[in-house]
Every structure is written in C-alpha cells, then in structure tokens.
Amino acid sequence: MYERELISQLRQWSERTPRKPLVIRGARQVGKSTLVHEFGKEFDVFIEVNLELSEDAHIFTQTDDVKAIWQYL
C-alpha cells in the first residue's frame, strides 16, 4: 500500500508543469531504487544516473555544460 502511495506522488510530480528535478533521499536500503525503477516502467525512456558510481559521476566532474551532459547521457 505504501509503495502505491509513493508511485501516486511520483505521478503527480511528473504531471506538474513546470516541474523541478526529482531528488529522492532517504536511509540506506529502504526501497528508493526499487521505487524509481517501478516508476520508470511507466515511461518509454528511463535513464538512471547513480552519482555514487564513478562512471556515472565522471561527466559531472568534467563539465557544467548542460548540453554536453545531456549528450553524454
């Protein structure tokens, strides 16, 4: 039940215009990644960026050019 409520909140976020970037924070191993993966299934395109992984964080240490980051992704 709790997961469905959180998915519902994410749907509300996705329907806002304009919307701010989504940041999900919380304690370790409480289901944040699972929640995002389940929510991502609702879209044709889903890109996961985990800044704790060096290969994902690398581009953000090289440039602050949004176009370059988007192209990398």
Biopython code that builds the backbone (N, CA, C, O; Angstrom):
import numpy as np
from Bio.PDB.StructureBuilder import StructureBuilder

atoms = [
    (1, "MET", "N", (0.817, -1.186, 0.000)),
    (1, "MET", "CA", (0.000, 0.000, 0.000)),
    (1, "MET", "C", (0.867, 1.258, 0.000)),
    (1, "MET", "O", (0.591, 2.205, -0.737)),
    (2, "TYR", "N", (1.904, 1.267, 0.818)),
    (2, "TYR", "CA", (2.771, 2.437, 0.905)),
    (2, "TYR", "C", (3.440, 2.706, -0.437)),
    (2, "TYR", "O", (3.559, 3.856, -0.858)),
    (3, "GLU", "N", (3.879, 1.635, -1.109)),
    (3, "GLU", "CA", (4.533, 1.809, -2.405)),
    (3, "GLU", "C", (3.575, 2.442, -3.413)),
    (3, "GLU", "O", (3.980, 3.316, -4.180)),
    (4, "ARG", "N", (2.324, 2.019, -3.423)),
    (4, "ARG", "CA", (1.356, 2.596, -4.359)),
    (4, "ARG", "C", (1.132, 4.077, -4.082)),
    (4, "ARG", "O", (0.939, 4.861, -5.011)),
    (5, "GLU", "N", (1.156, 4.464, -2.804)),
    (5, "GLU", "CA", (1.004, 5.868, -2.456)),
    (5, "GLU", "C", (2.190, 6.682, -2.972)),
    (5, "GLU", "O", (2.016, 7.794, -3.471)),
    (6, "LEU", "N", (3.395, 6.125, -2.851)),
    (6, "LEU", "CA", (4.581, 6.827, -3.331)),
    (6, "LEU", "C", (4.585, 6.935, -4.856)),
    (6, "LEU", "O", (4.951, 7.974, -5.405)),
    (7, "ILE", "N", (4.176, 5.857, -5.543)),
    (7, "ILE", "CA", (4.073, 5.912, -7.006)),
    (7, "ILE", "C", (3.066, 6.983, -7.407)),
    (7, "ILE", "O", (3.290, 7.720, -8.367)),
    (8, "SER", "N", (1.973, 7.071, -6.685)),
    (8, "SER", "CA", (0.967, 8.102, -6.955)),
    (8, "SER", "C", (1.557, 9.498, -6.798)),
    (8, "SER", "O", (1.272, 10.382, -7.606)),
    (9, "GLN", "N", (2.375, 9.708, -5.770)),
    (9, "GLN", "CA", (3.019, 11.003, -5.578)),
    (9, "GLN", "C", (4.000, 11.307, -6.704)),
    (9, "GLN", "O", (4.124, 12.455, -7.130)),
    (10, "LEU", "N", (4.694, 10.281, -7.183)),
    (10, "LEU", "CA", (5.614, 10.488, -8.303)),
    (10, "LEU", "C", (4.846, 10.829, -9.581)),
    (10, "LEU", "O", (5.301, 11.649, -10.379)),
    (11, "ARG", "N", (3.699, 10.210, -9.774)),
    (11, "ARG", "CA", (2.866, 10.554, -10.938)),
    (11, "ARG", "C", (2.430, 12.009, -10.874)),
    (11, "ARG", "O", (2.446, 12.714, -11.883)),
    (12, "GLN", "N", (2.040, 12.458, -9.686)),
    (12, "GLN", "CA", (1.641, 13.860, -9.525)),
    (12, "GLN", "C", (2.811, 14.784, -9.861)),
    (12, "GLN", "O", (2.632, 15.804, -10.527)),
    (13, "TRP", "N", (4.009, 14.423, -9.398)),
    (13, "TRP", "CA", (5.200, 15.220, -9.720)),
    (13, "TRP", "C", (5.401, 15.282, -11.232)),
    (13, "TRP", "O", (5.693, 16.346, -11.779)),
    (14, "SER", "N", (5.244, 14.137, -11.909)),
    (14, "SER", "CA", (5.523, 14.078, -13.346)),
    (14, "SER", "C", (4.527, 14.887, -14.170)),
    (14, "SER", "O", (4.826, 15.278, -15.298)),
    (15, "GLU", "N", (3.349, 15.138, -13.615)),
    (15, "GLU", "CA", (2.313, 15.871, -14.344)),
    (15, "GLU", "C", (2.393, 17.378, -14.136)),
    (15, "GLU", "O", (1.697, 18.127, -14.821)),
    (16, "ARG", "N", (3.221, 17.836, -13.212)),
    (16, "ARG", "CA", (3.350, 19.270, -12.966)),
    (16, "ARG", "C", (4.085, 19.954, -14.117)),
    (16, "ARG", "O", (4.991, 19.390, -14.730)),
    (17, "THR", "N", (3.664, 21.186, -14.386)),
    (17, "THR", "CA", (4.339, 21.982, -15.392)),
    (17, "THR", "C", (4.499, 23.387, -14.851)),
    (17, "THR", "O", (3.488, 23.985, -14.484)),
    (18, "PRO", "N", (5.661, 23.949, -14.773)),
    (18, "PRO", "CA", (6.934, 23.257, -14.922)),
    (18, "PRO", "C", (7.237, 22.460, -13.654)),
    (18, "PRO", "O", (6.692, 22.748, -12.588)),
    (19, "ARG", "N", (8.084, 21.485, -13.771)),
    (19, "ARG", "CA", (8.454, 20.697, -12.594)),
    (19, "ARG", "C", (9.948, 20.799, -12.358)),
    (19, "ARG", "O", (10.734, 20.975, -13.288)),
    (20, "LYS", "N", (10.314, 20.686, -11.122)),
    (20, "LYS", "CA", (11.719, 20.737, -10.740)),
    (20, "LYS", "C", (12.308, 19.328, -10.851)),
    (20, "LYS", "O", (11.557, 18.353, -10.878)),
    (21, "PRO", "N", (13.626, 19.205, -10.916)),
    (21, "PRO", "CA", (14.250, 17.878, -10.941)),
    (21, "PRO", "C", (13.841, 17.074, -9.704)),
    (21, "PRO", "O", (13.578, 17.626, -8.636)),
    (22, "LEU", "N", (13.798, 15.785, -9.883)),
    (22, "LEU", "CA", (13.398, 14.891, -8.804)),
    (22, "LEU", "C", (14.627, 14.377, -8.077)),
    (22, "LEU", "O", (15.539, 13.824, -8.692)),
    (23, "VAL", "N", (14.647, 14.561, -6.764)),
    (23, "VAL", "CA", (15.713, 14.028, -5.921)),
    (23, "VAL", "C", (15.035, 13.194, -4.839)),
    (23, "VAL", "O", (14.191, 13.694, -4.095)),
    (24, "ILE", "N", (15.408, 11.933, -4.759)),
    (24, "ILE", "CA", (14.848, 11.055, -3.740)),
    (24, "ILE", "C", (15.956, 10.742, -2.752)),
    (24, "ILE", "O", (16.995, 10.187, -3.110)),
    (25, "ARG", "N", (15.716, 11.106, -1.513)),
    (25, "ARG", "CA", (16.705, 10.888, -0.464)),
    (25, "ARG", "C", (16.092, 10.029, 0.624)),
    (25, "ARG", "O", (14.875, 10.009, 0.811)),
    (26, "GLY", "N", (16.948, 9.322, 1.335)),
    (26, "GLY", "CA", (16.456, 8.532, 2.450)),
    (26, "GLY", "C", (17.535, 7.602, 2.961)),
    (26, "GLY", "O", (18.643, 7.548, 2.429)),
    (27, "ALA", "N", (17.189, 6.883, 3.992)),
    (27, "ALA", "CA", (18.118, 5.935, 4.602)),
    (27, "ALA", "C", (18.487, 4.838, 3.604)),
    (27, "ALA", "O", (17.812, 4.645, 2.594)),
    (28, "ARG", "N", (19.554, 4.137, 3.903)),
    (28, "ARG", "CA", (20.001, 3.047, 3.043)),
    (28, "ARG", "C", (19.010, 1.891, 3.084)),
    (28, "ARG", "O", (18.433, 1.577, 4.125)),
    (29, "GLN", "N", (18.831, 1.272, 1.931)),
    (29, "GLN", "CA", (18.073, 0.030, 1.776)),
    (29, "GLN", "C", (16.634, 0.113, 2.276)),
    (29, "GLN", "O", (16.150, -0.772, 2.981)),
    (30, "VAL", "N", (15.964, 1.200, 1.894)),
    (30, "VAL", "CA", (14.552, 1.325, 2.247)),
    (30, "VAL", "C", (13.643, 1.261, 1.016)),
    (30, "VAL", "O", (12.423, 1.377, 1.137)),
    (31, "GLY", "N", (14.247, 1.074, -0.184)),
    (31, "GLY", "CA", (13.447, 0.895, -1.388)),
    (31, "GLY", "C", (13.437, 2.067, -2.347)),
    (31, "GLY", "O", (12.579, 2.120, -3.229)),
    (32, "LYS", "N", (14.357, 3.008, -2.208)),
    (32, "LYS", "CA", (14.395, 4.167, -3.108)),
    (32, "LYS", "C", (14.627, 3.744, -4.556)),
    (32, "LYS", "O", (13.902, 4.172, -5.454)),
    (33, "SER", "N", (15.622, 2.915, -4.779)),
    (33, "SER", "CA", (15.929, 2.474, -6.152)),
    (33, "SER", "C", (14.800, 1.646, -6.731)),
    (33, "SER", "O", (14.449, 1.805, -7.900)),
    (34, "THR", "N", (14.230, 0.767, -5.928)),
    (34, "THR", "CA", (13.108, -0.052, -6.386)),
    (34, "THR", "C", (11.932, 0.830, -6.778)),
    (34, "THR", "O", (11.288, 0.594, -7.801)),
    (35, "LEU", "N", (11.651, 1.840, -5.972)),
    (35, "LEU", "CA", (10.568, 2.772, -6.269)),
    (35, "LEU", "C", (10.795, 3.466, -7.610)),
    (35, "LEU", "O", (9.880, 3.565, -8.428)),
    (36, "VAL", "N", (12.008, 3.942, -7.827)),
    (36, "VAL", "CA", (12.317, 4.651, -9.076)),
    (36, "VAL", "C", (12.237, 3.699, -10.264)),
    (36, "VAL", "O", (11.731, 4.082, -11.319)),
    (37, "HIS", "N", (12.720, 2.474, -10.119)),
    (37, "HIS", "CA", (12.653, 1.501, -11.219)),
    (37, "HIS", "C", (11.205, 1.172, -11.561)),
    (37, "HIS", "O", (10.855, 1.069, -12.737)),
    (38, "GLU", "N", (10.367, 1.008, -10.553)),
    (38, "GLU", "CA", (8.950, 0.724, -10.808)),
    (38, "GLU", "C", (8.283, 1.908, -11.499)),
    (38, "GLU", "O", (7.502, 1.723, -12.433)),
    (39, "PHE", "N", (8.583, 3.111, -11.048)),
    (39, "PHE", "CA", (8.022, 4.308, -11.666)),
    (39, "PHE", "C", (8.537, 4.464, -13.092)),
    (39, "PHE", "O", (7.792, 4.877, -13.981)),
    (40, "GLY", "N", (9.799, 4.139, -13.313)),
    (40, "GLY", "CA", (10.399, 4.246, -14.639)),
    (40, "GLY", "C", (9.743, 3.357, -15.677)),
    (40, "GLY", "O", (9.806, 3.657, -16.870)),
    (41, "LYS", "N", (9.112, 2.265, -15.252)),
    (41, "LYS", "CA", (8.436, 1.358, -16.183)),
    (41, "LYS", "C", (7.251, 2.017, -16.877)),
    (41, "LYS", "O", (6.759, 1.514, -17.887)),
    (42, "GLU", "N", (6.799, 3.132, -16.339)),
    (42, "GLU", "CA", (5.655, 3.837, -16.922)),
    (42, "GLU", "C", (6.050, 4.718, -18.111)),
    (42, "GLU", "O", (5.186, 5.326, -18.744)),
    (43, "PHE", "N", (7.339, 4.788, -18.414)),
    (43, "PHE", "CA", (7.826, 5.671, -19.473)),
    (43, "PHE", "C", (8.506, 4.871, -20.572)),
    (43, "PHE", "O", (9.026, 3.783, -20.327)),
    (44, "ASP", "N", (8.500, 5.411, -21.776)),
    (44, "ASP", "CA", (9.178, 4.764, -22.904)),
    (44, "ASP", "C", (10.690, 4.819, -22.725)),
    (44, "ASP", "O", (11.395, 3.886, -23.109)),
    (45, "VAL", "N", (11.189, 5.899, -22.149)),
    (45, "VAL", "CA", (12.621, 6.084, -21.951)),
    (45, "VAL", "C", (12.875, 6.349, -20.473)),
    (45, "VAL", "O", (12.208, 7.181, -19.858)),
    (46, "PHE", "N", (13.841, 5.637, -19.914)),
    (46, "PHE", "CA", (14.189, 5.771, -18.499)),
    (46, "PHE", "C", (15.704, 5.737, -18.405)),
    (46, "PHE", "O", (16.328, 4.764, -18.828)),
    (47, "ILE", "N", (16.302, 6.787, -17.858)),
    (47, "ILE", "CA", (17.751, 6.853, -17.689)),
    (47, "ILE", "C", (18.036, 6.969, -16.205)),
    (47, "ILE", "O", (17.566, 7.892, -15.541)),
    (48, "GLU", "N", (18.804, 6.033, -15.695)),
    (48, "GLU", "CA", (19.180, 6.074, -14.289)),
    (48, "GLU", "C", (20.609, 6.590, -14.182)),
    (48, "GLU", "O", (21.509, 6.105, -14.868)),
    (49, "VAL", "N", (20.805, 7.575, -13.318)),
    (49, "VAL", "CA", (22.135, 8.109, -13.053)),
    (49, "VAL", "C", (22.371, 7.971, -11.555)),
    (49, "VAL", "O", (21.675, 8.582, -10.744)),
    (50, "ASN", "N", (23.359, 7.163, -11.204)),
    (50, "ASN", "CA", (23.712, 6.961, -9.804)),
    (50, "ASN", "C", (25.044, 7.648, -9.569)),
    (50, "ASN", "O", (26.087, 7.147, -9.989)),
    (51, "LEU", "N", (25.017, 8.787, -8.902)),
    (51, "LEU", "CA", (26.223, 9.579, -8.726)),
    (51, "LEU", "C", (27.203, 8.963, -7.738)),
    (51, "LEU", "O", (28.304, 9.481, -7.550)),
    (52, "GLU", "N", (26.811, 7.865, -7.108)),
    (52, "GLU", "CA", (27.756, 7.140, -6.261)),
    (52, "GLU", "C", (28.649, 6.219, -7.089)),
    (52, "GLU", "O", (29.649, 5.710, -6.584)),
    (53, "LEU", "N", (28.297, 6.000, -8.354)),
    (53, "LEU", "CA", (29.127, 5.209, -9.271)),
    (53, "LEU", "C", (30.051, 6.152, -10.031)),
    (53, "LEU", "O", (29.603, 7.144, -10.606)),
    (54, "SER", "N", (31.337, 5.837, -10.028)),
    (54, "SER", "CA", (32.303, 6.751, -10.644)),
    (54, "SER", "C", (32.042, 6.962, -12.132)),
    (54, "SER", "O", (32.242, 8.067, -12.637)),
    (55, "GLU", "N", (31.599, 5.922, -12.846)),
    (55, "GLU", "CA", (31.347, 6.106, -14.279)),
    (55, "GLU", "C", (30.139, 7.003, -14.540)),
    (55, "GLU", "O", (30.076, 7.654, -15.583)),
    (56, "ASP", "N", (29.179, 7.050, -13.616)),
    (56, "ASP", "CA", (28.040, 7.953, -13.766)),
    (56, "ASP", "C", (28.402, 9.374, -13.346)),
    (56, "ASP", "O", (27.949, 10.338, -13.963)),
    (57, "ALA", "N", (29.206, 9.506, -12.314)),
    (57, "ALA", "CA", (29.555, 10.826, -11.779)),
    (57, "ALA", "C", (30.617, 11.530, -12.617)),
    (57, "ALA", "O", (30.753, 12.751, -12.544)),
    (58, "HIS", "N", (31.370, 10.773, -13.411)),
    (58, "HIS", "CA", (32.507, 11.316, -14.150)),
    (58, "HIS", "C", (32.159, 12.557, -14.967)),
    (58, "HIS", "O", (32.864, 13.562, -14.876)),
    (59, "ILE", "N", (31.103, 12.514, -15.753)),
    (59, "ILE", "CA", (30.779, 13.644, -16.633)),
    (59, "ILE", "C", (30.502, 14.914, -15.826)),
    (59, "ILE", "O", (30.771, 16.017, -16.302)),
    (60, "PHE", "N", (29.972, 14.772, -14.617)),
    (60, "PHE", "CA", (29.646, 15.940, -13.807)),
    (60, "PHE", "C", (30.893, 16.589, -13.205)),
    (60, "PHE", "O", (30.844, 17.738, -12.768)),
    (61, "THR", "N", (31.997, 15.863, -13.183)),
    (61, "THR", "CA", (33.247, 16.446, -12.709)),
    (61, "THR", "C", (34.031, 17.086, -13.852)),
    (61, "THR", "O", (34.976, 17.839, -13.615)),
    (62, "GLN", "N", (33.641, 16.787, -15.086)),
    (62, "GLN", "CA", (34.365, 17.286, -16.255)),
    (62, "GLN", "C", (33.811, 18.595, -16.802)),
    (62, "GLN", "O", (34.555, 19.404, -17.359)),
    (63, "THR", "N", (32.488, 18.808, -16.644)),
    (63, "THR", "CA", (31.875, 19.986, -17.247)),
    (63, "THR", "C", (30.604, 20.356, -16.499)),
    (63, "THR", "O", (30.014, 19.532, -15.800)),
    (64, "ASP", "N", (30.193, 21.606, -16.657)),
    (64, "ASP", "CA", (28.887, 22.016, -16.153)),
    (64, "ASP", "C", (27.991, 22.459, -17.308)),
    (64, "ASP", "O", (26.956, 23.094, -17.105)),
    (65, "ASP", "N", (28.413, 22.110, -18.519)),
    (65, "ASP", "CA", (27.650, 22.427, -19.718)),
    (65, "ASP", "C", (26.501, 21.424, -19.856)),
    (65, "ASP", "O", (26.725, 20.232, -20.066)),
    (66, "VAL", "N", (25.288, 21.922, -19.737)),
    (66, "VAL", "CA", (24.113, 21.055, -19.756)),
    (66, "VAL", "C", (24.010, 20.284, -21.070)),
    (66, "VAL", "O", (23.648, 19.107, -21.066)),
    (67, "LYS", "N", (24.320, 20.925, -22.182)),
    (67, "LYS", "CA", (24.248, 20.235, -23.478)),
    (67, "LYS", "C", (25.235, 19.069, -23.549)),
    (67, "LYS", "O", (24.909, 18.012, -24.088)),
    (68, "ALA", "N", (26.424, 19.256, -23.015)),
    (68, "ALA", "CA", (27.436, 18.193, -23.018)),
    (68, "ALA", "C", (26.990, 17.043, -22.114)),
    (68, "ALA", "O", (27.149, 15.874, -22.467)),
    (69, "ILE", "N", (26.440, 17.371, -20.967)),
    (69, "ILE", "CA", (25.955, 16.325, -20.057)),
    (69, "ILE", "C", (24.811, 15.562, -20.688)),
    (69, "ILE", "O", (24.776, 14.334, -20.622)),
    (70, "TRP", "N", (23.859, 16.279, -21.309)),
    (70, "TRP", "CA", (22.728, 15.622, -21.963)),
    (70, "TRP", "C", (23.202, 14.695, -23.076)),
    (70, "TRP", "O", (22.706, 13.576, -23.206)),
    (71, "GLN", "N", (24.142, 15.146, -23.865)),
    (71, "GLN", "CA", (24.668, 14.335, -24.948)),
    (71, "GLN", "C", (25.361, 13.067, -24.388)),
    (71, "GLN", "O", (25.235, 11.983, -24.958)),
    (72, "TYR", "N", (26.078, 13.218, -23.289)),
    (72, "TYR", "CA", (26.735, 12.079, -22.659)),
    (72, "TYR", "C", (25.709, 11.053, -22.198)),
    (72, "TYR", "O", (25.883, 9.848, -22.383)),
    (73, "LEU", "N", (24.632, 11.556, -21.591)),
    (73, "LEU", "CA", (23.588, 10.645, -21.098)),
    (73, "LEU", "C", (22.927, 9.922, -22.253)),
    (73, "LEU", "O", (22.024, 9.113, -22.038)),
]
sb = StructureBuilder()
sb.init_structure("model")
sb.init_model(0)
sb.init_chain("A")
sb.init_seg("    ")
for serial, (resi, resn, name, xyz) in enumerate(atoms, 1):
    if name == "N":
        sb.init_residue(resn, " ", resi, " ")
    sb.init_atom(name, np.array(xyz, "f"), 0.0, 1.0, " ", f" {name:<3s}", serial, name[0])
structure = sb.get_structure()
